[in-house]
């Protein structure tokens, strides 16, 4: 490009007091004329800025990939790729995944011809040669302050985003604590009843199968009395793990109270529910827990469970409370039949 003539005000600029907050900021100078770059460096040297140089648009973009400057002062007319095109590329990739916000001052020897185009493409300021070095210095400070403010806003937004994510995580953890039984890790009764209401409504609306299973550990009071409550707690935990291991991820298992556990099996009809109950019963019957007495002796303790199950849709079970009631009746029938067995509600009017 033709050699631009600058109004030499460098000596005055060097006497200007530096702004400490803006010292050490990096400015990328882009011009195909090394003399122009040197002149700008000398004019701004007193402020403590750091400088990088590029001699055309392609070199400027390569430099940007290595180091993110705080400001770009760029000539408009350069070989291979001009300043306006570089400005367009930078501003088009200004998101956090790209270059981010970098203010750009375009410099040209022409008057208004390219000014509008440059500003429309996102240039933050525009200077026409010859320009006053004091004016350039003032505009550089203004752009660096803008950059500092923008960076502060971005960092605050990141902090806010992190805080929101942490808050959401804590909220989920607190919500889980209100839904989960502390001893067994199963859901608690209150949350189970919420889910049962939702699933029963869905089953009624779409005529989709839904089964409810009530389980009770046999002779649990005797286990507690014989081996102590800590051992009884371990039995409850092991039974809970066993039940969850034999049911599906979509099945909903909760501790209903004491040694009673309840399960909700969506999309499961009577036949499939009976099969699932038998698998659970057999798995519980195979549990063996070691009890260590105070004298150091050990013995293996086994346990069993009784199960009652009922399913909808059913004309005889029009409401959720009836489903719960008949499943509980079946549980007591299993206990009356000798325990360690499953009893299923036989619907007189299926579907």
GUKOLPA-919465 format. One line per 8 residues: number of its first residue (from 1); for each residue x negated, z, y negated of N, C-alpha, C. Coordinates in steps of 0.1 Angstrom, whole numbers. Atoms other than C-alpha are relative to their C-alpha. Layout:
// residues N
NUM) X/Z/Y/X/Z/Y/X/Z/Y  ...
This chain:
// residues 351
1) -8/0/12/0/0/0/-9/0/-12  8/0/12/-11/-3/-36/-3/14/-4  5/-13/3/-31/26/-49/9/6/-11  -9/-7/9/-7/50/-66/-8/8/-11  7/-7/11/-17/64/-100/7/13/-2  -5/-14/1/-12/102/-103/-3/5/-14  3/-7/12/-9/121/-135/-8/12/3  9/-10/-5/-38/144/-131/2/13/-7
9) -2/-14/6/-26/179/-136/-5/10/10  5/-9/-11/-46/194/-107/-6/12/-5  7/-12/5/-66/217/-129/10/11/-4  -11/-10/4/-34/233/-143/6/6/12  -7/-5/-12/-19/235/-108/-9/11/7  9/-9/-7/-50/253/-95/0/14/-7  -1/-13/7/-45/280/-122/13/7/2  -13/-7/-3/-10/287/-110/-1/11/10
17) 1/-11/-10/-6/320/-92/6/-3/13  -5/3/-13/-1/316/-55/11/10/4  -11/-9/-5/31/330/-38/-4/5/13  5/-5/-13/18/353/-10/9/-3/11  -10/3/-11/50/348/11/-1/-14/5  0/14/-4/44/311/12/-14/-4/4  14/3/-4/6/312/18/-1/-2/15  2/3/-14/-6/299/52/11/-9/6
25) -10/9/-5/24/276/55/-7/-14/2  7/13/-4/15/242/71/8/-11/-6  -5/12/6/21/210/52/-6/-12/6  4/13/-5/19/176/68/0/-10/-11  1/10/10/6/150/44/-1/-14/7  -1/13/-7/15/114/54/-1/-11/-10  2/11/9/0/85/35/-11/-9/5  10/9/-5/-20/54/44/-12/-1/-9
33) 11/0/9/-43/60/14/-6/14/0  7/-13/-1/-68/88/21/-2/7/-14  2/-6/14/-74/92/-17/12/7/-5  -12/-7/4/-38/101/-23/2/13/7  0/-13/-8/-39/127/5/-9/10/-6  10/-9/5/-70/142/-9/4/5/-14  -5/-4/13/-55/143/-44/11/11/1  -10/-10/-2/-25/162/-32/-5/13/6
41) 6/-12/-6/-46/186/-11/-7/8/-11  7/-7/11/-67/194/-42/10/7/-10  -9/-5/10/-37/199/-64/8/12/5  -7/-11/-5/-21/223/-40/-9/11/7  9/-8/-7/-52/240/-27/1/15/-4  1/-13/5/-49/271/-49/11/9/7  -11/-8/-6/-17/282/-30/-2/5/14  4/-6/-13/-34/289/3/8/-7/11
49) -7/7/-10/-14/263/22/-10/-6/10  8/8/-10/-28/247/54/5/-14/1  -4/14/0/-28/210/57/-4/-7/13  2/10/-10/-25/184/84/2/-14/-6  -1/13/6/-29/147/78/5/-11/11  -3/11/-8/-14/115/92/0/-12/-9  2/11/9/-20/80/79/10/-12/2  -11/9/-1/11/62/91/11/7/7
57) -12/-7/-6/46/70/105/-2/4/15  3/-3/-14/35/67/142/-8/12/2  9/-11/-1/7/91/137/7/13/-5  -7/-12/5/30/115/118/9/6/11  -9/-4/-11/55/116/147/-9/7/12  8/-5/-10/26/122/171/-5/14/-4  4/-13/6/14/151/149/11/10/2  -12/-9/-1/49/166/149/2/5/14
65) -2/-4/-14/49/168/187/-11/11/3  10/-10/-2/17/189/185/2/13/-7  -2/-12/9/24/212/156/12/-2/-9  -11/1/9/56/219/137/-4/4/-14  3/-5/13/48/219/100/12/6/-7  -11/-6/8/68/238/74/6/-10/-10  -4/10/10/70/208/51/-8/-13/2  6/13/-1/63/171/51/0/-7/-13
73) 1/8/12/51/152/20/-4/-14/5  3/13/-6/53/115/30/3/-12/-9  -2/12/8/48/82/14/10/-9/7  -10/8/-5/76/57/18/-5/-13/6  5/13/-5/56/25/22/-13/1/7  12/-1/-9/32/25/51/1/-10/10  0/10/-10/21/0/77/6/6/13  -5/-3/-13/37/0/112/14/7/-1
81) -13/-7/1/64/26/104/0/7/-13  0/-6/13/74/36/69/6/14/0  -5/-14/1/85/70/56/14/1/2  -15/-1/-1/122/63/55/4/0/15  -3/0/-14/122/54/92/-4/13/7  4/-13/-6/102/85/101/10/11/-4  -10/-10/5/126/106/80/13/-1/9  -12/2/-8/155/91/100/-1/6/14
89) 3/-5/-13/139/99/133/0/16/0  1/-15/1/131/135/123/13/7/-2  -13/-6/3/165/143/109/10/-3/11  -9/2/-11/183/127/139/-3/9/12  4/-9/-10/163/151/161/-2/14/-5  2/-13/7/167/182/140/5/12/7  -5/-11/-7/183/204/166/-11/9/5  10/-10/-5/166/234/183/-7/-7/11
97) 7/7/-11/158/211/212/-10/-11/-5  8/11/6/141/186/188/-10/6/-9  10/-4/10/120/190/157/4/13/-7  -5/-11/8/142/217/142/1/-5/-15  -2/4/14/147/218/104/-14/0/-6  13/1/8/116/205/85/4/-8/-13  -3/7/13/121/197/48/-10/-12/-2  8/12/3/108/163/37/1/-4/-14
105) 1/6/13/96/151/3/-5/-14/1  5/13/0/94/114/1/-6/-4/-13  7/4/12/70/98/-24/-1/-15/0  0/15/1/71/62/-36/-5/-4/-14  4/6/13/57/40/-64/12/-7/-6  -12/7/5/91/23/-67/9/10/-6  -10/-9/7/119/37/-88/11/3/9  -12/-5/-7/154/41/-75/3/-9/13
113) -4/10/-11/153/12/-49/1/8/13  -1/-6/-13/145/34/-19/5/15/-1  -4/-14/1/156/68/-33/13/3/6  -13/-2/-5/192/65/-24/0/0/16  1/2/-14/184/53/11/-7/12/7  7/-12/-6/159/81/17/8/13/-1  -8/-12/1/182/108/5/12/0/9  -11/2/-9/211/94/25/-5/3/15
121) 6/-2/-13/188/96/56/-4/14/2  3/-15/-2/182/133/50/-12/5/-7  12/-5/8/151/135/28/6/11/-9  -4/-11/8/153/168/10/-4/-1/-15  4/3/14/135/156/-22/-7/-13/-1  6/13/2/121/125/-37/-7/0/-13  8/1/12/93/119/-61/-5/-14/-2  5/13/3/83/87/-79/-14/1/-7
129) 14/0/6/46/80/-87/1/-8/-13  8/-12/0/31/88/-110/8/13/-3  -8/-12/2/43/124/-108/-10/11/-5  7/-11/5/32/156/-124/-3/10/11  4/-9/-10/12/179/-101/7/13/0  -8/-12/1/30/209/-115/14/-1/6  -13/3/-6/63/193/-106/0/0/15  1/0/-14/51/186/-71/-2/14/6
137) 2/-14/-4/39/222/-68/13/8/0  -12/-8/1/72/236/-79/10/-5/11  -10/5/-10/92/213/-55/-5/4/14  6/-5/-13/68/223/-26/4/14/2  -4/-14/-1/75/260/-33/15/1/3  -14/-1/-2/112/253/-34/4/-4/14  -3/4/-14/112/234/-1/-5/10/10  6/-10/-9/90/261/16/9/12/0
145) -10/-11/1/115/288/4/12/-4/9  -11/4/-8/143/267/19/-3/0/14  4/0/-14/124/263/51/0/15/6  0/-14/-4/118/301/52/14/6/2  -13/-4/-1/154/308/46/7/-5/13  -6/6/-12/165/284/73/-5/6/13  6/-6/-12/141/298/98/5/14/2  -6/-14/-1/154/333/90/14/0/6
153) -14/2/-5/190/321/96/0/-3/15  1/4/-14/180/305/129/-4/12/8  4/-12/-7/162/337/140/11/10/1  -12/-9/0/192/358/130/10/-4/10  -10/6/-9/215/335/149/-5/2/15  5/-2/-14/192/338/180/2/15/4  -1/-14/-3/192/376/177/15/4/2  -14/-3/-2/230/376/173/5/-5/13
161) -3/6/-13/233/353/203/-4/9/12  5/-9/-11/211/376/224/8/13/0  -8/-13/0/231/407/212/13/-2/6  -14/3/-6/264/390/221/-1/-1/15  1/2/-14/251/381/255/-2/14/7  2/-14/-5/239/417/261/13/8/-1  -13/-7/1/272/430/248/10/-5/11  -9/5/-11/291/407/272/-4/5/13
169) 5/-5/-13/269/418/301/4/15/1  -4/-14/0/275/455/292/15/1/2  -14/0/-1/312/448/289/4/-3/15  -3/3/-14/312/432/324/-3/12/9  4/-12/-8/293/462/338/10/11/-1  -10/-10/1/317/486/323/13/-3/6  -13/4/-6/347/466/335/-2/2/15  3/-2/-15/331/466/370/1/14/4
177) -1/-15/-4/328/504/369/14/5/0  -14/-4/0/365/507/361/7/-6/12  -7/7/-11/373/484/391/-5/4/14  7/-2/-13/349/496/418/0/15/4  1/-14/-5/351/527/440/-15/3/2  14/-3/1/318/545/435/-6/3/14  5/-4/-14/314/557/472/-3/-13/8  1/11/-9/321/525/491/-5/-13/-6
185) 3/13/6/314/497/466/12/-10/1  -11/9/0/348/483/473/8/2/-13  -8/-1/12/374/477/446/9/13/2  -9/-12/-1/396/507/437/15/-3/1  -14/2/-2/433/512/441/7/-7/-12  -7/5/12/443/505/405/-3/-15/-1  3/14/2/425/471/404/6/-8/12  -6/7/-11/438/462/439/15/-3/-3
193) -15/2/3/474/467/427/2/-11/-11  -1/11/10/467/444/397/-1/-13/7  2/13/-7/454/417/420/12/-3/10  -11/2/-9/482/422/445/12/-6/-7  -11/6/8/508/416/418/-3/-14/-3  3/14/3/490/384/407/2/-9/12  -1/8/-12/487/371/443/14/-1/5  -13/1/-5/522/380/452/9/-10/-8
201) -7/10/9/536/361/422/-4/-14/3  4/14/-4/515/331/431/5/-5/13  -6/4/-13/526/332/467/15/-3/-1  -14/3/1/562/334/457/3/-13/-7  -2/12/8/559/306/432/-3/-13/8  5/12/-7/540/281/454/3/0/15  -2/-1/-14/552/293/488/-12/0/8  13/0/-7/516/299/498/-1/13/8
209) 1/-12/-9/508/323/527/-9/11/-6  8/-12/5/495/358/518/2/11/10  -1/-11/-10/487/386/542/-6/13/-6  4/-13/5/483/423/535/-4/9/12  5/-8/-11/462/446/558/-2/14/-5  3/-14/3/462/484/558/-8/5/12  9/-5/-10/434/501/577/-2/15/-2  3/-14/1/427/537/585/-10/4/11
217) 10/-4/-10/396/552/602/6/11/8  -6/-10/-9/408/571/632/-8/13/1  5/-13/-1/403/608/634/-11/3/-10  11/-2/11/383/608/601/-1/14/-4  1/-14/3/392/644/594/-9/8/10  9/-6/-11/376/654/627/-14/-3/-2  14/4/2/345/634/619/-6/9/-12  5/-8/11/342/653/586/-2/14/4
225) 1/-14/-4/348/687/601/-11/2/10  10/-1/-10/324/680/630/-14/-2/-6  13/5/4/295/663/612/-3/3/-15  2/-2/14/300/672/576/4/-11/-9  -4/11/9/312/653/545/-10/-10/-3  10/10/3/279/636/537/0/-11/12  0/10/-11/280/620/572/13/-8/0  -13/7/1/317/612/567/-1/-11/-11
233) 1/10/11/308/594/534/-8/-12/6  8/12/-5/282/573/553/8/-8/10  -9/7/-9/308/564/579/9/-9/-9  -9/8/9/331/552/550/-8/-12/-5  8/11/5/303/531/535/-3/-10/11  3/10/-10/294/515/568/12/-7/4  -13/7/-3/330/507/576/3/-10/-11  -3/9/11/334/492/542/-9/-13/1
241) 9/11/-2/303/470/547/4/-9/11  -4/7/-12/316/460/581/12/-9/-3  -12/7/4/350/450/568/-3/-13/-8  3/11/9/336/429/540/-8/-11/8  8/10/-7/312/412/564/8/-8/10  -8/7/-9/340/401/587/11/-8/-7  -10/8/8/363/388/559/-6/-10/-9  5/11/8/359/358/536/-3/5/-14
249) 3/-3/14/346/358/500/12/1/-8  -13/0/8/381/351/487/9/12/4  -9/-12/-3/396/381/505/-4/12/-9  1/-11/10/401/412/484/1/13/7  0/-12/-8/391/445/499/-1/12/-9  1/-11/9/397/479/483/2/13/8  -3/-13/-6/396/516/491/13/5/-6  -14/-3/4/432/527/489/1/15/-3
257) -1/-14/2/426/564/492/-5/7/12  6/-7/-11/406/588/514/-7/-10/10  6/9/-10/398/569/546/8/-12/2  -9/12/-1/424/542/540/-6/-11/-8  5/12/6/412/507/532/11/-11/1  -10/10/1/434/478/522/-6/-13/-3  6/13/2/428/441/522/11/-10/-3  -9/11/3/445/411/507/-6/-13/4
265) 5/12/-5/441/378/524/8/-12/-5  -7/11/5/451/348/503/0/-12/9  0/12/-8/461/315/520/-1/3/14  1/-4/-14/464/333/553/13/4/6  -13/-3/-7/495/332/575/-1/10/11  0/-11/-10/505/356/603/-10/-2/11  10/2/-11/484/340/631/-14/2/-4  14/-2/4/452/338/611/-3/14/-4
273) 1/-14/4/458/373/597/-3/9/12  2/-8/-12/461/388/632/-14/-2/6  13/2/-5/429/371/642/-11/7/-8  9/-6/9/411/384/612/0/15/2  -1/-14/-2/424/419/619/-7/4/13  7/-3/-13/411/418/655/-15/0/-1  14/1/2/377/407/644/-5/13/-8  4/-12/7/375/436/619/1/12/9
281) -1/-11/-9/388/461/645/-12/1/10  11/1/-10/362/450/671/-13/4/-7  13/-2/7/334/451/645/-1/15/-3  1/-14/4/343/487/634/-2/8/13  2/-7/-13/345/498/671/-14/-1/5  14/1/-5/309/486/676/-10/7/-9  9/-7/8/295/507/648/-5/12/7  6/-12/-5/271/534/659/-9/6/-11
289) 8/-7/11/257/559/634/-7/12/6  7/-11/-5/230/584/642/2/12/-9  -1/-13/7/237/620/633/-11/9/4  11/-9/-3/208/644/630/5/14/-4  -5/-14/2/217/681/634/-12/8/-6  10/-9/6/199/710/617/-12/3/9  11/-3/-10/179/717/649/-8/-11/3  8/12/-2/165/682/648/5/-9/11
297) -6/8/-11/186/669/677/8/-11/-6  -8/12/5/203/635/673/10/-4/10  -10/7/-9/233/618/687/7/-11/-7  -7/12/6/251/585/682/15/3/-1  -14/-2/3/285/586/667/7/-13/-2  -8/12/2/311/559/670/13/3/-7  -13/-2/7/343/553/651/9/-12/3  -10/11/-2/374/532/654/10/0/-12
305) -10/1/10/402/521/631/13/-6/5  -13/6/-2/439/513/632/4/-9/-11  -3/10/11/453/483/613/15/-4/1  -13/6/1/487/472/602/0/-12/-10  0/12/8/494/437/588/13/-6/-1  -13/7/3/523/419/572/-3/-12/-9  2/12/7/526/384/557/12/-5/-7  -11/8/7/547/364/532/-5/-14/-1
313) -14/-1/4/565/342/524/9/5/12  -9/-5/-10/593/360/542/13/4/-8  -13/-3/6/630/362/534/3/15/0  -3/-14/-1/630/398/545/-10/9/-8  10/-7/9/601/407/521/0/-7/-13  -2/7/12/614/395/488/-9/6/-12  7/-7/11/594/420/467/-13/6/5  13/-4/-3/558/432/467/1/14/7
321) 0/-13/-5/568/468/474/4/0/15  -4/1/-14/585/457/507/-12/-4/9  12/5/-7/553/439/518/-9/12/3  9/-12/-2/533/472/512/6/9/10  -7/-10/-9/559/493/530/-1/-4/14  0/4/-14/561/472/562/-14/0/5  13/0/-5/523/469/564/-4/15/3  3/-14/-2/521/507/561/7/5/13
329) -7/-3/-12/547/511/588/-7/-5/12  8/6/-11/527/488/611/-13/8/2  12/-9/-1/496/510/604/4/12/9  -4/-12/-7/515/541/616/4/-3/15  -4/4/-14/528/522/647/-13/-2/8  13/2/-7/491/513/655/-5/14/4  5/-13/-3/482/550/653/8/6/11  -8/-6/-10/512/560/674/-2/-7/14
337) 3/7/-12/502/534/700/-14/4/6  13/-5/-6/469/552/706/-12/-3/-8  11/3/9/448/540/677/-9/-11/5  9/11/-3/420/514/677/7/-12/4  -8/12/-3/446/486/677/6/-5/-13  -7/7/11/465/462/654/14/-1/3  -14/3/-1/502/461/648/4/-9/-11  -4/10/10/518/432/630/15/0/-2
345) -14/1/3/551/429/612/6/-12/6  -6/11/-5/574/407/631/12/-4/-8  -11/4/10/596/389/606/12/-6/7  -12/5/-6/631/384/618/5/-13/-6  -5/12/7/637/357/592/-12/-7/-7  12/5/6/603/339/587/3/-11/-10  -1/11/10/598/316/556/12/1/-8
